[in-house]
Amino acid sequence: MAYFRFMDLDIWKESIALYDQLFDLADAMGNAKSFRVAEQLRGASLSISNNIAEGSGSFSSKDFANFLNMAHRSVFETANISFVAHRRKFISQSELDQILDDLDSLSRKITNFRKTLLRA
């Protein structure tokens, strides 16, 4: 099996696990009214891990840090879409609370990893 640098990163592993949860949640939304929100949720949450993976292929820490910044921004986009999904009653308050807690934790870890890269 091929090996890529991002496969060892805890922030990537967490972002993939969160994506799996949000993908399943989006699937559960399933009706025509929620289709666009579900698609946005899938896309924004996938963008987190995509940017971490893409950045890990950078040749400089500064370039990797820029991709981590984009991943961080995707965390905020995912939080906003989750909030909208809750307002439209596509997800429950407890689902929203868990998503926001997970996103907050991941956001902090991405920020800390980015700071470590920039200090190196």
C-alpha positions as CSV (number, residue, x, y, z in Angstrom):
1,M,0.0,0.0,0.0
2,A,1.3,3.5,-0.8
3,Y,2.1,5.9,2.0
4,F,1.3,9.6,2.1
5,R,2.5,12.0,4.8
6,F,-1.0,13.1,5.8
7,M,-2.0,9.5,6.8
8,D,0.0,9.9,10.0
9,L,-1.5,13.2,11.0
10,D,-4.0,13.1,13.8
11,I,-5.8,16.2,12.5
12,W,-6.4,14.4,9.2
13,K,-7.6,11.2,10.9
14,E,-10.0,13.3,13.0
15,S,-11.2,15.2,10.0
16,I,-12.0,12.0,8.1
17,A,-13.9,10.6,11.1
18,L,-15.9,13.8,11.4
19,Y,-16.6,13.7,7.6
20,D,-17.9,10.1,7.9
21,Q,-20.3,11.3,10.7
22,L,-21.5,14.3,8.8
23,F,-21.9,12.4,5.5
24,D,-24.2,9.9,7.3
25,L,-26.1,12.8,8.9
26,A,-26.4,14.4,5.5
27,D,-27.7,11.1,4.1
28,A,-30.3,11.0,6.8
29,M,-31.6,14.4,5.8
30,G,-32.5,12.9,2.5
31,N,-35.6,14.9,1.5
32,A,-35.8,17.3,-1.4
33,K,-36.0,20.4,1.0
34,S,-32.7,19.6,2.7
35,F,-30.8,18.4,-0.4
36,R,-28.8,21.6,-1.0
37,V,-27.9,21.9,2.7
38,A,-26.9,18.2,2.8
39,E,-24.7,18.6,-0.3
40,Q,-23.1,21.7,1.2
41,L,-22.4,19.9,4.5
42,R,-20.7,17.0,2.7
43,G,-18.6,19.4,0.6
44,A,-17.5,21.7,3.4
45,S,-16.6,18.8,5.7
46,L,-14.7,17.0,3.0
47,S,-12.8,20.1,2.3
48,I,-11.2,20.0,5.8
49,S,-9.4,16.7,5.2
50,N,-8.7,17.6,1.5
51,N,-6.8,20.7,2.5
52,I,-4.9,18.9,5.2
53,A,-3.9,16.2,2.7
54,E,-3.1,18.6,-0.1
55,G,-1.0,20.8,2.2
56,S,1.0,17.8,3.5
57,G,2.4,17.5,0.0
58,S,3.9,21.0,0.1
59,F,7.6,21.5,-0.1
60,S,7.6,24.2,2.6
61,S,6.1,24.6,6.0
62,K,4.8,28.0,5.0
63,D,2.8,26.5,2.1
64,F,1.5,23.7,4.3
65,A,0.4,26.3,6.8
66,N,-1.6,28.1,4.1
67,F,-3.5,24.8,3.4
68,L,-4.1,24.4,7.1
69,N,-5.6,27.9,7.1
70,M,-8.0,26.8,4.4
71,A,-8.8,23.6,6.3
72,H,-9.5,25.8,9.4
73,R,-11.8,28.0,7.3
74,S,-13.7,24.9,6.1
75,V,-14.2,24.0,9.8
76,F,-16.1,27.3,10.2
77,E,-18.0,26.8,7.0
78,T,-19.1,23.4,8.2
79,A,-20.2,24.9,11.5
80,N,-22.3,27.5,9.8
81,I,-23.9,24.9,7.5
82,S,-24.6,22.7,10.6
83,F,-26.2,25.7,12.3
84,V,-28.4,26.4,9.2
85,A,-29.4,22.7,9.1
86,H,-30.5,23.0,12.8
87,R,-32.5,26.2,12.2
88,R,-34.3,24.4,9.3
89,K,-34.9,21.5,11.7
90,F,-32.9,19.0,9.6
91,I,-30.8,18.1,12.6
92,S,-31.6,18.1,16.3
93,Q,-30.1,20.4,19.0
94,S,-28.1,17.5,20.4
95,E,-26.7,16.6,16.9
96,L,-25.7,20.3,16.5
97,D,-24.1,20.5,19.9
98,Q,-22.0,17.4,19.2
99,I,-21.0,18.6,15.7
100,L,-20.0,22.0,17.1
101,D,-18.0,20.5,19.9
102,D,-16.2,18.2,17.5
103,L,-15.5,21.1,15.1
104,D,-14.2,23.3,17.9
105,S,-11.8,20.6,19.0
106,L,-10.6,20.0,15.5
107,S,-10.2,23.8,14.9
108,R,-8.0,24.1,17.9
109,K,-5.8,21.2,16.9
110,I,-5.4,22.6,13.3
111,T,-4.5,26.0,14.7
112,N,-1.9,24.5,17.1
113,F,-0.4,22.3,14.4
114,R,-0.2,25.3,12.1
115,K,1.6,27.3,14.8
116,T,4.1,24.5,15.2
117,L,4.8,24.4,11.5
118,L,5.4,28.1,11.3
119,R,7.8,28.0,14.3
120,A,9.9,25.3,12.6
